[in-house]
């Protein structure tokens, strides 16, 4: 702005010098020998102003460049809008896809962050507000919504083998098992994931925490249903992994702080009570019995169980779950007071149910972590099993280590999803953005849990409270038998401890799938999940 004013002023000085040159005053100055001094002074002024203008221009250009990559490039609320159609249940469904941003503002109404989203709306609908609206996000913390988006719920999905391995060329295909026939869909990328960013000069850490994250997404939901006039739509949340933690907390926040009541929640690979996770918390014996059925399922899949257990998986799991809740839990509670006879019996049973050697179980003091199980089950073959999906196996990078160096189940799909999704949003959704779409941000280690210091984070309390206050709220839960990240029996434990004297447990429907953390990468589980959710949503 200053440079513009200065540049207008310079021609004025030139005209002034020209006018004075032919004026009587100039002739008088010239006669007295002072005209040269006047010209030197005038040109010095012009030079100073011109130089100042140039410096201001450079400063403005530098400021413009400084804004590159910041929120000033993402202020546009609608980035793209495209039209499509999809065949679901033999019915052609026209829909529009909208990619946009919701801006979070400070007390002075200045943008401090931008939350990106991609929404899908069924077209040719008489009453859009009557259609259910599902807000979807993944977990991490630090994950974008890519997995639920093009893995299971969206109208386009990544092309995988029937068992969930990437296929080249990496691409998206129509998803006839999308939820778009049942509801409009909004895929949200929490701040610092996807295209969501903080404004220049803002600290992203103000959004990187359990409660901070919930509050920002609560504001997103409020603005979204306002902008799209969907306050009367049946509203649902869908989260995966830590996204289920987020969903439970967000449900409570929406209810208590914004008076936004939900109709349903879809929790995929749920983790609400962190005490059920094996996270190297010495003295916490709860996770070990809860992981045991997943170890059994994994050993069964890789044919490491005895002949008497290698038959029907369902029957085998019932036997193991009973052992986990009784003899195994009792043995862990007794600790060093366990008799030699009891100890030997537990070792033998654990060996039978895990496919691991009695020697290893003794060294582990009856307490088998999922990391060590992943490395030990197929150690003799030089292989490891996956954490997200223990059906997958890979060559051990260092056979001597106690823990796996990578997750073969994640590596089987990560590159596939990344390439296919980036191509999809640019080519089909017409999103023109050279910034990196951040699929996974490294936020886990710096996430703010300070409010929950010296305790285990337990969002099942928030879920229990909001379900008690909102009698219409129902919950769908999907668990994978081969998930070593959030084991299915831990989810059972959590929901069995909501409030036995109430109807809460009856309003939570748990479904199991013969796959892993992202069970939908297996085509048969994807199909079954759509059928299960369809039946569940009809009862909302």
C-alpha positions as CSV (number, residue, x, y, z in Angstrom):
1,X,0.0,0.0,0.0
2,X,2.8,2.4,1.0
3,X,4.8,1.6,-2.1
4,X,1.7,2.3,-4.3
5,X,1.4,5.8,-2.7
6,X,5.1,6.5,-3.1
7,X,5.0,5.5,-6.8
8,X,2.1,7.9,-7.4
9,X,4.1,10.7,-5.7
10,X,7.3,10.3,-7.8
11,X,5.7,11.5,-11.1
12,X,4.3,14.5,-9.2
13,X,7.8,15.5,-8.2
14,X,9.0,15.2,-11.8
15,X,6.2,17.5,-13.0
16,X,7.0,19.9,-10.2
17,X,10.7,20.0,-11.3
18,X,9.6,20.6,-14.9
19,X,7.2,23.4,-14.0
20,X,9.8,25.1,-11.8
21,X,12.4,24.8,-14.6
22,X,10.5,27.2,-16.7
23,X,9.3,29.5,-13.9
24,X,10.6,33.0,-13.1
25,X,11.8,31.7,-9.8
26,X,14.0,29.1,-11.4
27,X,15.5,31.8,-13.7
28,X,16.2,34.0,-10.6
29,X,17.9,31.0,-8.9
30,X,19.9,30.3,-12.0
31,X,21.0,33.9,-12.2
32,X,22.2,33.8,-8.6
33,X,23.9,30.4,-9.1
34,X,21.6,28.5,-6.8
35,X,19.7,26.5,-9.4
36,X,22.2,23.6,-9.4
37,X,21.8,23.3,-5.6
38,X,18.0,23.2,-6.0
39,X,18.2,20.5,-8.7
40,X,20.5,18.4,-6.5
41,X,18.1,18.7,-3.5
42,X,15.0,17.9,-5.6
43,X,16.7,14.8,-7.2
44,X,17.9,13.7,-3.8
45,X,14.3,13.8,-2.5
46,X,13.1,11.8,-5.6
47,X,15.8,9.3,-5.0
48,X,15.0,8.8,-1.3
49,X,11.3,8.4,-2.0
50,X,11.9,6.1,-4.9
51,X,14.2,3.9,-2.8
52,X,11.8,3.8,0.0
53,X,9.0,2.8,-2.3
54,X,11.2,0.0,-3.7
55,X,12.0,-1.3,-0.2
56,X,8.3,-1.2,0.7
57,X,7.5,-3.2,-2.4
58,X,10.1,-5.8,-1.6
59,X,8.8,-6.0,2.0
60,X,5.2,-6.6,0.6
61,X,6.4,-9.2,-1.8
62,X,8.3,-11.0,1.1
63,X,5.1,-10.8,3.2
64,X,3.1,-12.4,0.4
65,X,5.6,-15.2,0.1
66,X,5.6,-15.7,3.8
67,X,1.9,-16.4,3.6
68,X,2.4,-19.3,1.2
69,X,1.3,-22.5,2.8
70,X,-0.6,-20.7,5.5
71,X,-4.3,-20.4,6.1
72,X,-4.5,-17.3,3.9
73,X,-4.4,-19.7,0.9
74,X,-7.2,-21.8,2.4
75,X,-9.8,-19.1,3.2
76,X,-12.0,-20.2,0.4
77,X,-14.9,-22.1,2.0
78,X,-15.8,-24.1,-1.1
79,X,-12.7,-25.5,-2.9
80,X,-14.5,-27.6,-5.5
81,X,-17.9,-29.0,-6.3
82,X,-18.4,-31.9,-8.7
83,X,-21.3,-34.1,-9.8
84,X,-21.2,-37.9,-9.9
85,X,-23.4,-41.0,-9.7
86,X,-23.1,-44.4,-8.1
87,X,-25.0,-47.7,-8.4
88,X,-25.9,-49.1,-4.9
89,X,-28.4,-52.0,-4.6
90,X,-29.1,-51.6,-8.3
91,X,-30.3,-48.1,-7.8
92,X,-28.5,-45.2,-9.6
93,X,-27.8,-42.5,-7.0
94,X,-26.8,-39.0,-8.3
95,X,-24.6,-37.1,-5.8
96,X,-22.4,-34.1,-5.5
97,X,-19.0,-34.0,-3.8
98,X,-18.0,-30.8,-2.1
99,X,-14.4,-30.2,-0.9
100,X,-14.2,-27.2,1.5
101,X,-12.9,-25.6,4.7
102,X,-14.5,-24.6,8.0
103,X,-12.7,-21.7,9.6
104,X,-12.1,-21.5,13.3
105,X,-11.8,-17.9,14.5
106,X,-10.4,-16.2,17.6
107,X,-12.2,-13.7,19.8
108,X,-11.4,-10.9,17.3
109,X,-13.1,-13.0,14.5
110,X,-9.7,-13.6,12.8
111,X,-9.2,-17.1,11.3
112,X,-6.8,-19.2,13.5
113,X,-7.3,-22.5,11.8
114,X,-8.9,-24.2,8.8
115,X,-10.5,-27.7,9.0
116,X,-10.8,-29.3,5.6
117,X,-13.5,-31.8,4.7
118,X,-15.0,-33.6,1.7
119,X,-18.7,-34.1,1.8
120,X,-21.1,-36.2,-0.3
121,X,-24.7,-35.2,-0.8
122,X,-27.3,-37.3,-2.5
123,X,-29.1,-35.2,-5.1
124,X,-32.7,-35.1,-6.3
125,X,-33.8,-35.3,-2.6
126,X,-37.1,-33.5,-1.7
127,X,-36.2,-33.0,2.0
128,X,-32.4,-32.9,2.4
129,X,-32.8,-32.0,6.0
130,X,-34.6,-35.3,6.6
131,X,-31.6,-37.4,5.4
132,X,-29.2,-38.6,8.1
133,X,-25.8,-36.9,8.2
134,X,-22.7,-38.9,9.2
135,X,-19.5,-37.1,10.3
136,X,-16.5,-39.4,9.8
137,X,-12.9,-39.3,11.1
138,X,-10.1,-41.7,11.8
139,X,-7.8,-41.8,14.7
140,X,-4.1,-41.7,15.5
141,X,-4.1,-39.2,16.9
142,X,-2.6,-37.7,13.7
143,X,-4.5,-39.6,11.0
144,X,-6.5,-38.0,8.2
145,X,-9.9,-39.5,7.3
146,X,-8.6,-41.3,4.3
147,X,-9.2,-44.8,5.6
148,X,-12.9,-44.5,6.3
149,X,-13.2,-42.3,3.3
150,X,-11.9,-44.5,0.5
151,X,-11.7,-47.7,2.5
152,X,-15.3,-48.3,3.4
153,X,-17.9,-45.5,3.6
154,X,-17.3,-43.2,0.6
155,X,-18.8,-43.7,-2.9
156,X,-15.3,-44.5,-4.2
157,X,-12.9,-46.9,-2.6
158,X,-9.3,-48.0,-3.2
159,X,-9.0,-51.1,-5.4
160,X,-7.6,-54.0,-3.3
161,X,-7.4,-57.7,-3.5
162,X,-10.3,-59.6,-1.8
163,X,-8.1,-60.1,1.3
164,X,-6.9,-56.5,1.4
165,X,-3.6,-56.2,-0.4
166,X,-2.8,-53.3,-2.7
167,X,-3.1,-53.8,-6.5
168,X,-1.2,-51.9,-9.1
169,X,-2.0,-49.6,-10.8
170,X,-3.3,-47.9,-7.6
171,X,-6.7,-46.5,-8.2
172,X,-10.2,-45.9,-6.8
173,X,-13.2,-47.8,-8.0
174,X,-17.0,-47.5,-7.4
175,X,-18.0,-48.6,-4.0
176,X,-21.4,-50.3,-4.1
177,X,-21.1,-50.8,-0.3
178,X,-21.0,-47.1,0.5
179,X,-23.3,-45.6,3.0
180,X,-24.4,-42.9,0.6
181,X,-27.7,-44.6,0.0
182,X,-28.4,-44.3,3.7
183,X,-27.0,-40.9,4.6
184,X,-25.0,-37.9,3.4
185,X,-21.3,-38.2,4.4
186,X,-18.8,-35.7,5.7
187,X,-15.2,-36.8,6.0
188,X,-13.2,-34.5,8.4
189,X,-9.5,-34.1,8.7
190,X,-8.6,-32.8,12.2
191,X,-6.1,-30.0,12.4
192,X,-2.6,-30.8,11.0
193,X,-3.9,-33.7,9.0
194,X,-5.2,-33.7,5.4
195,X,-5.3,-30.1,4.3
196,X,-6.3,-28.8,7.7
197,X,-3.8,-26.2,9.0
198,X,-3.4,-23.4,11.5
199,X,-3.1,-19.8,10.4
200,X,0.3,-18.1,10.1
201,X,1.6,-17.2,13.6
202,X,-0.8,-19.6,15.4
203,X,0.6,-22.6,17.4
204,X,-0.9,-25.9,16.2
205,X,-0.4,-27.3,19.7
206,X,-3.5,-25.4,20.8
207,X,-5.5,-28.1,18.9
208,X,-3.3,-31.1,19.7
209,X,-4.9,-32.7,22.7
210,X,-7.8,-34.8,23.9
211,X,-10.1,-31.9,24.8
212,X,-8.6,-29.3,22.4
213,X,-9.3,-31.7,19.5
214,X,-12.8,-32.4,20.6
215,X,-13.7,-28.7,21.0
216,X,-12.4,-27.9,17.5
217,X,-14.4,-30.6,15.9
218,X,-17.4,-29.6,17.9
219,X,-17.2,-26.2,16.4
220,X,-16.8,-27.8,13.0
221,X,-20.0,-29.7,13.4
222,X,-21.9,-26.6,14.6
223,X,-20.7,-24.5,11.7
224,X,-21.3,-27.3,9.1
225,X,-24.9,-27.9,10.1
226,X,-25.5,-24.2,10.1
227,X,-23.9,-23.5,6.7
228,X,-25.7,-26.4,5.0
229,X,-29.0,-26.0,7.0
230,X,-28.9,-29.5,8.5
231,X,-29.9,-28.8,12.1
232,X,-32.9,-31.1,11.8
233,X,-31.1,-34.0,10.1
234,X,-30.5,-37.2,12.1
235,X,-26.8,-36.8,13.1
236,X,-24.3,-39.5,13.5
237,X,-20.5,-39.8,14.3
238,X,-18.3,-42.4,12.8
239,X,-14.8,-43.0,14.2
240,X,-12.1,-45.5,13.9
241,X,-9.4,-46.4,16.5
242,X,-8.6,-43.2,18.4
243,X,-11.4,-41.8,16.4
244,X,-13.7,-43.8,18.6
245,X,-12.1,-42.1,21.7
246,X,-12.7,-38.8,19.9
247,X,-16.3,-39.7,19.0
248,X,-17.3,-40.5,22.6
249,X,-15.8,-37.3,23.9
250,X,-17.3,-35.3,21.0
251,X,-20.8,-36.8,21.6
252,X,-20.6,-35.5,25.2
253,X,-19.3,-32.1,24.1
254,X,-22.0,-31.6,21.5
255,X,-24.7,-32.6,24.0
256,X,-23.4,-30.6,27.0
257,X,-21.9,-27.5,25.4
258,X,-23.8,-27.0,22.1
259,X,-27.1,-28.8,22.7
260,X,-26.6,-30.9,19.6
261,X,-28.1,-34.3,20.2
262,X,-26.9,-37.3,18.2
263,X,-29.0,-40.2,16.9
264,X,-26.2,-42.7,16.4
265,X,-22.5,-43.5,16.6
266,X,-20.5,-45.9,14.5
267,X,-17.3,-47.1,16.3
268,X,-14.8,-49.1,14.2
269,X,-12.0,-50.9,16.2
270,X,-13.0,-49.2,19.4
271,X,-10.7,-48.0,22.1
272,X,-12.5,-46.1,24.9
273,X,-10.7,-47.3,28.0
274,X,-7.0,-47.0,27.7
275,X,-6.4,-49.3,30.6
276,X,-7.4,-52.2,28.4
277,X,-4.4,-51.5,26.1
278,X,-1.0,-53.1,26.6
279,X,1.1,-49.9,26.6
280,X,4.0,-51.0,28.8
281,X,2.3,-49.9,32.1
282,X,3.9,-52.2,34.5
283,X,1.5,-53.4,37.2
284,X,-1.5,-53.2,34.9
285,X,-2.5,-56.8,34.3
286,X,-5.9,-56.1,32.8
287,X,-4.8,-56.1,29.1
288,X,-3.3,-59.6,29.1
289,X,-6.5,-61.6,29.4
290,X,-8.2,-59.2,26.9
291,X,-5.5,-59.8,24.2
292,X,-5.5,-63.5,24.6
293,X,-8.5,-64.3,22.3
294,X,-6.8,-62.3,19.5
295,X,-3.6,-64.3,20.0
296,X,-5.7,-67.5,19.7
297,X,-7.4,-66.3,16.5
298,X,-4.0,-65.3,15.0
299,X,-2.5,-68.7,15.9
300,X,-5.5,-70.4,14.5
301,X,-5.2,-68.4,11.2
302,X,-1.6,-69.4,10.8
303,X,-2.3,-73.0,11.9
304,X,-0.3,-72.9,15.0
305,X,-2.9,-74.5,17.4
306,X,-3.3,-78.1,18.3
307,X,-5.7,-80.3,16.3
308,X,-8.3,-80.1,19.0
309,X,-8.4,-76.2,18.7
310,X,-7.8,-75.8,15.0
311,X,-11.4,-76.6,13.9
312,X,-14.2,-74.1,14.4
313,X,-12.8,-70.7,15.3
314,X,-15.9,-69.6,17.1
315,X,-16.0,-72.5,19.4
316,X,-12.3,-72.2,20.1
317,X,-12.7,-68.5,21.0
318,X,-15.5,-69.3,23.5
319,X,-13.2,-71.7,25.3
320,X,-10.4,-69.2,25.4
321,X,-12.5,-66.3,26.5
322,X,-13.8,-68.4,29.4
323,X,-10.3,-69.2,30.4
324,X,-9.2,-65.6,30.1
325,X,-12.0,-64.4,32.4
326,X,-11.5,-67.1,35.0
327,X,-8.3,-69.1,35.5
328,X,-6.0,-66.7,33.7
329,X,-7.2,-63.6,35.4
330,X,-7.1,-65.3,38.7
331,X,-3.5,-66.4,38.1
332,X,-2.4,-62.9,37.3
333,X,-4.1,-61.5,40.3
334,X,-2.4,-64.0,42.6
335,X,1.0,-62.9,41.3
336,X,3.9,-64.6,43.2
337,X,1.5,-66.4,45.5
338,X,0.5,-68.7,42.6
339,X,1.3,-72.3,43.5
340,X,3.8,-74.3,41.4
341,X,1.0,-76.6,40.3
342,X,-1.3,-73.7,39.2
343,X,1.6,-72.0,37.5
344,X,2.5,-75.1,35.4
345,X,-1.2,-75.5,34.5
346,X,-1.5,-71.9,33.3
347,X,1.7,-72.1,31.3
348,X,0.5,-75.2,29.5
349,X,-2.9,-73.7,28.7
350,X,-1.3,-70.4,27.4
351,X,1.0,-72.5,25.2
352,X,-2.1,-74.4,23.8
353,X,-4.1,-71.2,23.2
354,X,-1.3,-69.0,21.7
355,X,0.9,-71.4,19.7
356,X,3.9,-70.1,21.7
357,X,6.4,-72.3,23.5
358,X,6.1,-73.0,27.3
359,X,9.7,-71.7,27.6
360,X,8.8,-68.3,26.1
361,X,5.7,-68.0,28.3
362,X,7.7,-68.7,31.4
363,X,10.2,-66.0,30.4
364,X,7.4,-63.6,29.8
365,X,6.1,-64.3,33.4
366,X,2.7,-65.3,31.9
367,X,2.3,-61.8,30.5
368,X,2.6,-61.7,26.7
369,X,2.7,-58.3,25.0
370,X,1.2,-57.9,21.5
371,X,4.6,-56.7,20.2
372,X,6.4,-59.8,21.5
373,X,3.6,-62.1,20.3
374,X,3.9,-60.6,16.8
375,X,7.6,-61.4,16.7
376,X,7.5,-64.8,18.4
377,X,4.6,-66.7,16.7
378,X,6.5,-67.3,13.4
379,X,10.0,-66.6,14.6
380,X,11.2,-70.1,13.6
381,X,10.2,-69.2,10.0
382,X,11.9,-65.8,10.2
383,X,8.6,-64.1,9.9
384,X,6.5,-61.6,11.9
385,X,2.7,-61.0,11.9
386,X,1.0,-57.7,11.4
387,X,-0.2,-55.4,14.2
388,X,-3.2,-53.9,12.5
389,X,-4.1,-57.2,10.8
390,X,-2.3,-60.3,12.1
391,X,-3.4,-62.3,9.1
392,X,-0.6,-60.6,7.3
393,X,3.0,-61.7,7.7
394,X,6.4,-60.4,6.6
395,X,10.0,-61.2,6.8
396,X,11.7,-60.1,10.0
397,X,14.3,-57.4,9.4
398,X,16.2,-58.5,12.4
399,X,15.4,-62.1,13.5
400,X,17.2,-61.6,16.9
401,X,15.0,-58.6,18.1
402,X,12.3,-59.1,20.6
403,X,9.9,-56.7,18.7
404,X,9.0,-56.3,15.0
405,X,10.6,-53.4,13.1
406,X,7.5,-52.7,11.0
407,X,3.9,-53.7,10.4
408,X,3.5,-55.8,7.2
409,X,-0.3,-55.3,7.3
410,X,0.1,-51.5,7.2
411,X,2.8,-51.6,4.5
412,X,0.4,-53.8,2.4
413,X,-2.0,-50.8,2.0
414,X,-0.3,-47.5,3.0
415,X,1.3,-46.7,-0.4
416,X,-1.8,-47.9,-2.2
417,X,-4.1,-45.6,-0.3
418,X,-1.8,-42.7,-0.6
419,X,-1.3,-42.9,-4.4
420,X,-4.9,-43.7,-5.2
421,X,-6.4,-41.0,-2.9
422,X,-4.1,-38.2,-4.1
423,X,-5.0,-39.1,-7.7
424,X,-8.7,-39.2,-6.9
425,X,-9.0,-35.9,-5.2
426,X,-7.1,-34.0,-7.9
427,X,-8.5,-35.8,-11.0
428,X,-12.1,-36.5,-10.0
429,X,-12.8,-34.0,-7.3
430,X,-10.8,-31.3,-9.0
431,X,-9.0,-30.1,-5.9
432,X,-6.2,-27.9,-7.1
433,X,-3.8,-27.8,-4.2
434,X,0.0,-28.4,-4.3
435,X,0.3,-28.7,-0.5
436,X,0.8,-32.2,0.9
437,X,-2.4,-34.0,1.9
438,X,-1.1,-35.1,5.3
439,X,-2.3,-38.7,5.6
440,X,-0.5,-39.3,8.9
441,X,1.0,-36.6,11.0
442,X,3.4,-37.4,13.9
443,X,1.2,-36.1,16.7
444,X,0.9,-39.2,18.9
445,X,4.0,-38.5,21.1
446,X,3.2,-34.9,21.7
447,X,-0.6,-35.2,22.1
448,X,-1.8,-33.4,25.2
449,X,-3.2,-35.8,27.8
450,X,-2.4,-33.5,30.7
451,X,-5.9,-33.5,32.1
452,X,-5.6,-37.3,32.4
453,X,-2.2,-37.4,34.1
454,X,-1.8,-40.2,36.6
455,X,-4.8,-42.0,35.3
456,X,-5.9,-44.0,32.2
457,X,-7.9,-42.1,29.7
458,X,-11.4,-43.5,29.7
459,X,-14.0,-42.1,27.4
460,X,-16.4,-44.9,28.1
461,X,-17.5,-42.6,31.0
462,X,-18.4,-39.8,28.5
463,X,-20.2,-42.3,26.3
464,X,-22.1,-43.7,29.3
465,X,-23.2,-40.2,30.4
466,X,-24.4,-39.0,27.0
467,X,-26.3,-42.3,26.4
468,X,-27.9,-41.9,29.8
469,X,-29.0,-38.3,29.0
470,X,-29.9,-39.0,25.4
471,X,-32.2,-42.0,25.2
472,X,-32.4,-41.9,21.4
473,X,-28.6,-42.4,21.0
474,X,-27.6,-45.9,19.7
475,X,-24.2,-47.3,19.0
476,X,-22.8,-49.6,16.4
477,X,-19.5,-51.3,17.1
478,X,-17.3,-53.2,14.6
479,X,-14.4,-55.3,15.8
480,X,-11.9,-57.5,14.0
481,X,-10.7,-60.9,15.3
482,X,-7.2,-60.2,14.0
483,X,-6.7,-56.7,15.4
484,X,-3.6,-56.6,17.7
485,X,-4.0,-52.8,18.1
486,X,-7.4,-52.7,19.6
487,X,-8.4,-56.3,20.5
488,X,-12.1,-57.2,20.2
489,X,-12.3,-58.7,23.7
490,X,-11.1,-55.4,25.2
491,X,-14.0,-53.8,23.4
492,X,-16.4,-56.4,24.9
493,X,-15.0,-55.7,28.4
494,X,-15.5,-51.9,28.0
495,X,-19.1,-52.2,26.8
496,X,-19.9,-54.8,29.5
497,X,-18.9,-52.2,32.1
498,X,-21.0,-49.2,30.9
499,X,-23.8,-49.6,33.5
500,X,-25.3,-53.1,34.0
501,X,-28.4,-51.8,35.8
502,X,-29.5,-49.7,32.7
503,X,-30.4,-50.4,29.1
504,X,-27.2,-48.9,27.8
505,X,-25.6,-52.2,26.8
506,X,-28.7,-53.2,24.8
507,X,-28.4,-50.0,22.8
508,X,-24.8,-50.9,21.7
509,X,-24.6,-53.5,19.0
510,X,-21.2,-55.2,18.6
511,X,-20.4,-57.0,15.4
512,X,-17.3,-59.1,14.6
513,X,-15.4,-59.6,11.4
514,X,-12.7,-62.2,10.4
515,X,-10.2,-59.4,9.6
516,X,-8.1,-56.8,11.4
517,X,-8.1,-53.2,12.6
518,X,-9.3,-52.0,9.2
519,X,-11.5,-55.0,8.6
520,X,-13.1,-53.4,5.6
521,X,-10.0,-54.0,3.4
522,X,-11.2,-57.6,3.3
523,X,-14.0,-57.6,0.7
524,X,-16.3,-60.1,2.5
525,X,-16.1,-58.0,5.7
526,X,-16.8,-54.8,3.8
527,X,-20.0,-56.4,2.4
528,X,-21.1,-57.8,5.8
529,X,-20.4,-54.5,7.5
530,X,-22.6,-52.6,5.1
531,X,-25.4,-55.1,5.7
532,X,-25.0,-54.8,9.4
533,X,-25.0,-51.0,9.4
534,X,-28.0,-50.9,7.1
535,X,-30.0,-53.1,9.5
536,X,-28.9,-51.1,12.5
537,X,-29.7,-47.7,10.9
538,X,-33.2,-48.7,10.1
539,X,-33.8,-48.9,13.9
540,X,-32.6,-45.4,14.7
